[in-house]
Amino acid sequence: MHVPERGPLLAWFISCIILTFWNLSRGLNLWAGYNFGGAVMALLALMILWKGKAHIPALPLWIGYFATMLHFIGGSLGAADSGPGPFCFDGMQPGEWLCADGVNGMYHVHPWWDKLVHSMNSTAIAIAWSLGWRRMSEHNGWQLSPRVVAFTAFSLSVAIGVAYEVYEFFGKTMFQTIDQGGYVNTASDLVSDMLGAGLGVLFAHYYDPMNKTSNISGQLPLPTQVTLTNNGSIPLMAIGAILSLDFILLGGGLVNSDYDLIGQLMLVALVVSGLVVAGRVFQNSQAGKTDASEGSGLTS
């Protein structure tokens, strides 16, 4: 039986396994660990999608595969120390073609590589969420309109990008475990995430065959899963949009191009998101208890 999901997911799994052992053999343990994590994620995806019941088209999965490989291969082209990477031939200097050095490979020698990976990953994440929400809607009879699916996927994808920048902020400023930092790097990453997420939801909106055959009335109330997702992602999406526009239009004027300030603002947005979701869950829990007590009163 032909299942479109198997090809790209097997390629993802096999590629990550090969990169893991290749990096281990060169002492590049950082990226060996990253690639092993990628292999585990691919294996989990294979276990879930092996039978093809989710009806995921192959093209979006191949887009996700190439986005993932840009990240993993880009870092793997470096070296365990400050020496040249494996593709530095005949006196080539780092930055020429695929010649790189240091533990972060192409990220170290080409600043645009990071932006390309951010935008591609955000595109792939947005496509994945768009496809996922549409299929959950069809399975559960939620009747989510294409606009709701697109907005929810976009806001969640941008929120994930902002949350990752908070992770980088902590890694850079508190633990010194990440060397990607600074205002320009972070703000431009947010712009790449926004653009990538927008491209991803547009692609899924017009490409996903289920959008063409689904009940698109959108007349039912939004399910709790969608409401909680939007409650949690909107504060992060909002701060991501504000900081991106500030970078593009004002050159960082709102935050004075201060890396600590932009990191703190994103952290506050992350905390607000958590509090909003927690408050919503508490409200739903209280409403459920009230409904249950009223129902027991009627039956008695």
C-alpha positions in Angstrom: 0.0 0.0 0.0 1.4 3.4 -1.0 1.4 5.8 1.9 2.7 9.4 1.0 3.9 10.1 4.5 6.4 7.3 4.7 8.9 8.5 2.1 9.8 12.0 3.6 9.7 10.7 7.2 12.0 7.8 6.4 14.3 10.2 4.6 14.3 12.4 7.7 15.0 9.5 10.1 17.8 8.0 8.0 19.4 11.4 7.3 19.5 12.2 11.0 21.0 8.9 11.9 23.7 9.3 9.3 24.5 12.8 10.5 24.6 11.6 14.1 27.3 9.0 13.5 29.2 11.3 11.1 29.3 14.1 13.8 30.3 11.6 16.5 33.2 10.3 14.3 34.5 13.9 14.1 34.0 14.7 17.7 31.2 17.3 16.9 29.1 16.1 19.8 26.9 19.1 20.0 25.4 18.5 16.6 25.5 14.7 17.1 23.1 15.3 19.9 20.9 17.6 17.9 20.7 15.1 15.0 19.9 12.3 17.4 17.1 14.3 18.7 15.9 14.8 15.1 16.0 11.1 14.6 13.9 10.5 17.7 11.3 13.1 16.5 11.2 11.5 13.0 10.7 8.0 14.6 7.8 9.3 16.6 6.3 10.9 13.5 6.7 7.6 11.7 5.0 5.7 14.4 2.0 8.1 14.3 1.7 8.5 10.6 2.9 5.1 9.2 -0.5 3.8 8.3 -1.5 7.0 6.5 -4.7 7.5 8.3 -4.1 11.3 8.8 -4.0 11.8 5.0 -1.0 14.1 5.0 0.2 14.9 1.4 3.8 14.2 0.7 4.8 17.7 -0.5 4.4 19.5 2.9 6.4 16.7 4.5 9.2 17.1 2.0 9.2 20.9 2.7 9.5 20.0 6.4 12.3 17.6 5.6 14.4 20.2 3.7 13.8 22.8 6.4 15.1 20.4 9.0 18.1 19.4 6.9 19.0 23.0 6.4 19.3 23.3 10.1 21.1 20.0 10.9 23.4 20.0 7.9 24.3 23.7 8.4 25.6 23.0 11.9 27.2 19.7 11.0 29.5 21.4 8.4 31.5 22.8 11.3 34.3 21.3 13.3 34.7 20.2 16.9 37.2 23.0 17.5 38.1 26.3 15.7 39.6 24.4 12.8 38.1 24.1 9.3 35.1 21.9 8.5 35.0 18.9 6.3 34.3 20.8 3.1 37.2 23.2 3.2 39.3 22.0 0.2 42.5 23.3 -1.4 43.1 26.2 0.9 39.5 27.4 1.0 38.7 29.9 3.7 35.7 29.7 6.0 32.8 31.4 4.4 33.6 30.2 0.9 30.9 27.9 -0.5 30.4 25.1 2.1 33.7 25.7 4.0 32.9 26.5 7.6 34.6 26.3 11.0 33.7 26.1 14.6 30.9 24.1 16.3 28.1 26.0 14.5 29.3 25.5 11.0 27.4 27.6 8.4 25.7 29.6 11.2 29.2 30.8 12.2 30.3 32.0 8.7 27.0 33.0 7.0 24.7 35.2 9.0 22.0 34.8 6.4 21.9 31.0 7.0 20.3 31.5 10.4 17.6 33.7 8.8 16.9 31.2 6.0 16.6 28.4 8.5 14.3 30.4 10.8 12.0 31.3 7.9 12.0 27.8 6.5 11.4 26.2 9.9 8.6 28.6 10.6 7.0 27.8 7.2 7.2 24.1 7.9 5.7 24.5 11.4 2.9 26.6 10.1 2.1 24.1 7.4 2.1 21.3 9.9 -0.2 23.1 12.3 -2.6 24.1 9.5 -2.8 20.5 8.3 -3.2 19.2 11.9 -5.9 21.6 12.9 -7.9 20.9 9.7 -7.7 17.2 10.3 -8.6 17.5 14.0 -11.6 19.6 12.9 -12.7 17.0 10.4 -12.3 14.2 12.9 -14.1 15.9 15.8 -16.7 17.7 13.7 -15.6 21.1 14.9 -16.4 22.8 11.5 -13.4 25.2 11.8 -13.4 27.7 9.0 -10.3 28.0 6.9 -9.7 31.5 8.4 -9.8 30.1 11.9 -7.4 27.3 11.0 -5.0 29.8 9.3 -5.1 32.2 12.2 -4.6 29.5 14.8 -1.7 28.0 12.9 -0.1 31.4 12.3 -0.4 32.6 15.9 0.9 29.3 17.3 3.8 29.2 14.8 4.9 32.7 15.7 4.5 32.0 19.4 6.8 29.0 19.1 9.4 31.3 17.4 9.1 33.8 20.2 9.4 31.1 22.8 12.6 29.8 21.1 14.1 33.3 21.2 13.4 33.4 25.0 15.3 30.1 25.2 18.2 31.7 23.3 18.0 34.7 25.5 18.4 32.6 28.6 21.1 30.5 27.0 23.1 33.6 26.0 22.7 35.8 29.0 22.4 33.4 31.9 24.0 30.1 31.0 26.5 31.1 28.2 25.5 27.9 26.3 24.3 29.6 23.1 26.3 32.0 21.0 23.4 33.4 19.0 22.5 36.6 20.7 22.2 40.4 20.4 19.4 42.7 19.4 19.8 42.5 15.6 20.1 38.7 15.6 17.0 38.3 17.7 14.8 40.9 16.0 15.7 39.7 12.5 14.9 36.2 13.7 11.4 37.3 14.7 10.9 38.9 11.3 12.0 35.7 9.6 9.6 33.7 11.8 6.7 36.0 11.0 7.3 35.9 7.3 7.8 32.1 7.3 4.6 31.5 9.3 2.7 33.7 6.9 4.0 31.8 3.9 3.3 28.5 5.5 -0.4 29.2 6.3 -0.9 30.6 2.8 0.5 27.5 1.2 -1.6 25.2 3.4 -4.7 27.3 2.9 -4.6 26.8 -0.8 -2.8 23.5 -1.1 -4.5 21.3 1.6 -7.1 19.2 -0.2 -9.2 18.9 2.9 -9.8 22.7 2.9 -11.6 22.2 -0.4 -13.9 19.4 0.7 -14.5 20.3 4.4 -17.6 21.8 6.0 -16.4 25.4 6.1 -19.4 27.0 7.7 -17.6 27.7 11.0 -20.9 28.1 12.7 -20.2 26.0 15.8 -18.6 27.6 18.8 -14.8 27.3 18.9 -13.7 24.1 20.8 -11.8 24.5 24.0 -8.6 23.2 22.4 -8.6 26.0 19.8 -9.6 28.7 22.4 -6.8 27.7 24.8 -4.3 27.6 21.9 -5.3 31.1 20.8 -5.3 32.4 24.4 -1.8 31.2 24.9 -0.3 32.2 21.5 -1.8 35.6 21.0 0.3 37.5 23.6 3.4 36.0 22.1 2.3 36.6 18.6 1.5 40.3 19.5 5.0 40.9 21.0 6.6 39.2 18.1 4.7 41.4 15.6 5.5 44.6 17.6 9.2 43.9 17.9 9.4 42.9 14.2 7.7 46.1 13.1 9.9 48.1 15.4 13.0 46.6 13.9 11.8 47.1 10.3 10.2 50.5 10.5 12.0 52.2 13.4 15.3 50.4 13.5 14.7 49.3 17.1 13.7 52.7 18.4 11.0 51.4 20.7 13.4 49.2 22.6 16.5 51.3 22.0 18.0 48.3 20.2 18.6 46.8 23.7 19.0 43.0 23.7 18.2 42.7 27.4 15.0 44.7 27.0 13.8 42.7 24.0 14.5 39.5 25.9 12.7 40.7 28.9 9.6 41.8 26.9 9.4 38.4 25.2 9.8 36.7 28.6 6.9 38.8 30.0 4.8 37.8 27.1 5.6 34.2 27.7 4.6 34.5 31.4 1.4 36.3 30.4 0.5 33.5 28.0 1.0 31.0 30.7 -1.2 32.9 33.1 -3.9 33.4 30.5 -4.0 29.7 29.7 -4.0 28.8 33.4 -6.9 31.3 34.1 -8.9 29.9 31.2 -8.4 26.3 32.4 -9.5 27.3 35.9 -12.6 29.0 34.5 -13.5 25.9 32.4 -12.9 23.7 35.5 -15.2 25.8 37.6 -17.9 25.9 34.9 -17.7 22.1 34.6 -18.2 21.8 38.4 -21.2 24.1 38.2 -22.8 22.2 35.4 -22.2 18.9 37.2 -23.8 20.2 40.4 -26.8 21.6 38.5 -27.2 18.4 36.7 -27.1 16.4 39.9 -29.7 18.8 41.4 -32.1 18.2 38.5 -31.8 14.5 38.7 -32.4 14.4 42.5 
